[in-house]
Amino acid sequence: MTPAETIARWADKLRDISALGLKFSQNIYDLENYRVIQNIALEMFALATGQSPDQIEPLREPILSRPTPFSVGDAAVINNAGEILLIQRADSRKWALPGGAMSVGETPAEGVAREALEETGVRCQPIELVGVYDSRFHRDASPHHLYVFVFLCQLLENETEEPSHALEILDQGWFAEDNLPAPLELSHIPRIRDAFETWRGNCRAFFDGMEGRSR
């Protein structure tokens, strides 16, 4: 783990502590201390990501004020030819599974289907849980603690529609397991491998700490 990753992990712990404290504490002195902790977390995130505190400030309400890890999901859409749908992200220029943050009021399966449609215009149906991945153990690019739900998805229609979030990606395509594009997001390499294992009939969903898959 790099120093920046270590600082980001510490900052995320402070984010969680301060968010829970500000949510449940009623003592004015405790509330003041939790706000100080939140400010320290903000400054540490800035240090870890190479940004200024002013650039991180807009994240105070949507991110720093939320307790617990974030729930996100990826859609592993594999067609009848055994090819998987991948996107090239606009932020990192690396290839990855389509996916993103879950929205309140939807299930993880609904969320990954929505994200796939928004980013690629492809309609799909989750049919199997590939696994749940803790971002701390998989070199995820996010500085925040994530729980990533990955679902094997079935293609519903051959024709695609215009994606609503096309600005988030540079390119997309279908790729065979032995002909994946480069560079891949490091955290997505085990997810893609596990998705193909699930597609082949190994239906034992992965979770961090189990033996065998994603090693």
C-alpha positions as CSV (number, residue, x, y, z in Angstrom):
1,M,0.0,0.0,0.0
2,T,1.4,3.4,-1.0
3,P,1.6,6.3,1.5
4,A,-1.3,8.1,-0.3
5,E,-3.5,4.9,-0.1
6,T,-2.7,4.6,3.7
7,I,-3.6,8.3,4.3
8,A,-6.8,7.8,2.3
9,R,-7.7,4.8,4.4
10,W,-7.1,6.7,7.6
11,A,-9.2,9.6,6.3
12,D,-12.0,7.3,5.4
13,K,-12.0,6.0,9.0
14,L,-12.2,9.5,10.3
15,R,-15.0,10.3,7.8
16,D,-17.0,7.4,9.2
17,I,-16.3,8.3,12.9
18,S,-17.2,12.0,12.3
19,A,-20.3,11.2,10.2
20,L,-21.7,8.8,12.9
21,G,-20.9,11.3,15.7
22,L,-22.6,14.2,13.9
23,K,-25.6,12.0,13.2
24,F,-26.2,10.7,16.7
25,S,-24.5,13.0,19.2
26,Q,-26.6,15.6,21.0
27,N,-23.8,17.1,23.1
28,I,-22.6,20.4,21.7
29,Y,-19.0,19.8,22.7
30,D,-19.0,16.4,21.1
31,L,-20.5,17.8,17.9
32,E,-17.8,20.4,17.8
33,N,-15.1,17.8,18.1
34,Y,-16.7,15.6,15.4
35,R,-16.7,18.6,13.0
36,V,-13.0,19.0,13.7
37,I,-12.5,15.4,12.9
38,Q,-14.4,15.8,9.7
39,N,-12.2,18.8,8.7
40,I,-9.1,16.7,9.4
41,A,-10.5,13.9,7.2
42,L,-11.2,16.5,4.4
43,E,-7.6,17.7,4.6
44,M,-6.2,14.2,4.6
45,F,-8.3,13.3,1.5
46,A,-6.9,16.4,-0.2
47,L,-3.4,15.3,0.7
48,A,-3.9,11.7,-0.5
49,T,-5.4,12.8,-3.9
50,G,-3.2,15.7,-4.7
51,Q,-6.0,18.2,-4.5
52,S,-6.6,21.3,-2.5
53,P,-9.1,21.3,0.5
54,D,-11.2,23.8,-1.5
55,Q,-11.5,21.2,-4.3
56,I,-12.6,18.5,-1.7
57,E,-15.1,20.9,0.1
58,P,-18.0,20.2,-2.3
59,L,-17.8,16.5,-1.2
60,R,-18.4,17.4,2.5
61,E,-22.2,16.8,2.3
62,P,-22.6,14.0,-0.3
63,I,-19.5,12.0,0.9
64,L,-17.8,13.1,4.1
65,S,-21.1,13.3,6.0
66,R,-22.2,9.8,5.1
67,P,-21.3,7.0,7.6
68,T,-20.5,3.4,6.6
69,P,-18.8,2.2,3.4
70,F,-20.3,3.1,0.1
71,S,-22.3,0.5,-1.9
72,V,-21.4,0.3,-5.6
73,G,-21.9,-2.3,-8.3
74,D,-20.6,-3.6,-11.6
75,A,-22.4,-5.4,-14.5
76,A,-20.5,-8.3,-16.0
77,V,-22.5,-8.6,-19.2
78,I,-21.4,-11.7,-21.3
79,N,-23.1,-12.4,-24.6
80,N,-23.7,-15.8,-26.3
81,A,-20.3,-15.6,-28.0
82,G,-18.6,-15.6,-24.6
83,E,-17.6,-11.9,-24.9
84,I,-17.8,-9.5,-22.0
85,L,-18.9,-5.8,-22.2
86,L,-16.2,-3.4,-21.1
87,I,-15.9,0.4,-21.0
88,Q,-12.9,2.7,-21.2
89,R,-13.3,5.2,-18.4
90,A,-12.9,8.9,-19.2
91,D,-11.2,9.7,-15.9
92,S,-8.5,7.0,-15.9
93,R,-8.5,6.0,-19.5
94,K,-8.5,2.4,-18.3
95,W,-10.9,-0.4,-19.2
96,A,-13.4,-1.7,-16.7
97,L,-16.8,-3.2,-16.2
98,P,-19.7,-0.7,-16.4
99,G,-20.9,0.2,-13.0
100,G,-21.3,2.9,-10.3
101,A,-22.9,3.9,-7.1
102,M,-26.2,2.4,-5.9
103,S,-29.2,4.8,-5.5
104,V,-31.5,4.8,-2.5
105,G,-34.6,2.8,-3.3
106,E,-33.1,0.3,-5.7
107,T,-31.6,-3.2,-5.1
108,P,-28.0,-3.9,-6.0
109,A,-29.1,-5.9,-9.0
110,E,-31.3,-3.0,-10.2
111,G,-28.4,-0.6,-9.7
112,V,-26.0,-2.5,-11.9
113,A,-28.5,-2.9,-14.7
114,R,-29.2,0.9,-14.6
115,E,-25.5,1.7,-14.6
116,A,-24.9,-0.5,-17.6
117,L,-27.7,1.1,-19.5
118,E,-26.7,4.7,-18.6
119,E,-23.0,4.1,-19.5
120,T,-23.3,1.9,-22.6
121,G,-26.9,1.9,-23.8
122,V,-27.1,-1.9,-23.3
123,R,-30.1,-3.4,-21.6
124,C,-29.3,-6.4,-19.4
125,Q,-30.7,-8.6,-16.7
126,P,-28.6,-9.7,-13.6
127,I,-28.9,-13.5,-13.3
128,E,-26.2,-14.5,-10.8
129,L,-24.1,-12.9,-8.1
130,V,-20.4,-13.1,-9.0
131,G,-19.3,-11.7,-5.7
132,V,-19.0,-8.9,-3.1
133,Y,-15.6,-7.2,-3.1
134,D,-14.1,-5.0,-0.4
135,S,-12.2,-2.1,-2.1
136,R,-9.4,-2.2,0.5
137,F,-8.2,-5.6,-0.7
138,H,-8.4,-5.1,-4.5
139,R,-6.4,-1.9,-5.3
140,D,-9.5,0.1,-6.2
141,A,-8.8,3.6,-7.5
142,S,-11.3,5.1,-5.1
143,P,-9.9,6.7,-1.9
144,H,-13.1,5.7,-0.1
145,H,-14.1,2.4,1.4
146,L,-16.4,0.6,-1.1
147,Y,-18.5,-2.6,-1.1
148,V,-18.7,-3.6,-4.7
149,F,-21.5,-5.9,-5.9
150,V,-20.7,-7.7,-9.2
151,F,-23.5,-9.5,-11.1
152,L,-23.3,-11.7,-14.1
153,C,-25.8,-10.2,-16.5
154,Q,-27.7,-11.5,-19.5
155,L,-28.0,-9.4,-22.6
156,L,-31.7,-8.6,-23.2
157,E,-31.5,-6.9,-26.7
158,N,-29.0,-7.0,-29.4
159,E,-29.5,-3.3,-30.3
160,T,-28.3,-0.6,-28.0
161,E,-29.8,2.8,-27.3
162,E,-28.1,6.1,-26.8
163,P,-26.4,6.1,-23.4
164,S,-27.4,8.9,-21.0
165,H,-24.0,9.1,-19.3
166,A,-21.8,8.8,-22.4
167,L,-19.4,11.5,-21.1
168,E,-18.2,9.1,-18.4
169,I,-16.6,6.8,-21.0
170,L,-14.3,7.1,-24.0
171,D,-15.0,3.8,-25.7
172,Q,-16.8,0.4,-25.2
173,G,-16.7,-3.0,-26.7
174,W,-17.1,-6.8,-26.4
175,F,-14.0,-8.8,-25.6
176,A,-13.2,-12.5,-25.4
177,E,-11.6,-13.7,-22.2
178,D,-8.2,-14.3,-23.9
179,N,-8.3,-11.0,-25.7
180,L,-9.0,-8.3,-23.1
181,P,-8.0,-4.7,-23.8
182,A,-5.2,-2.9,-22.0
183,P,-4.8,-1.2,-19.6
184,L,-7.4,-2.7,-17.3
185,E,-8.3,-1.2,-14.0
186,L,-6.4,-3.3,-11.5
187,S,-9.3,-3.9,-9.2
188,H,-11.4,-5.1,-12.1
189,I,-9.0,-7.9,-13.2
190,P,-10.2,-10.4,-10.5
191,R,-13.8,-9.3,-11.0
192,I,-13.7,-10.1,-14.7
193,R,-11.9,-13.4,-14.1
194,D,-14.6,-14.4,-11.5
195,A,-17.4,-13.3,-13.9
196,F,-16.2,-15.8,-16.5
197,E,-15.9,-18.5,-13.8
198,T,-19.5,-17.8,-12.8
199,W,-20.6,-17.8,-16.5
200,R,-19.0,-21.3,-16.9
201,G,-21.1,-22.6,-14.1
202,N,-19.0,-22.0,-11.0
203,C,-21.8,-20.4,-9.0
204,R,-20.1,-20.0,-5.7
205,A,-20.2,-16.2,-5.2
206,F,-16.9,-14.6,-4.0
207,F,-16.5,-12.7,-0.8
208,D,-13.2,-11.5,0.8
209,G,-11.8,-14.2,3.0
210,M,-13.1,-17.2,1.0
211,E,-10.6,-19.7,-0.4
212,G,-10.1,-20.2,-4.1
213,R,-11.3,-17.3,-6.3
214,S,-9.8,-13.9,-6.8
215,R,-6.4,-14.9,-5.6
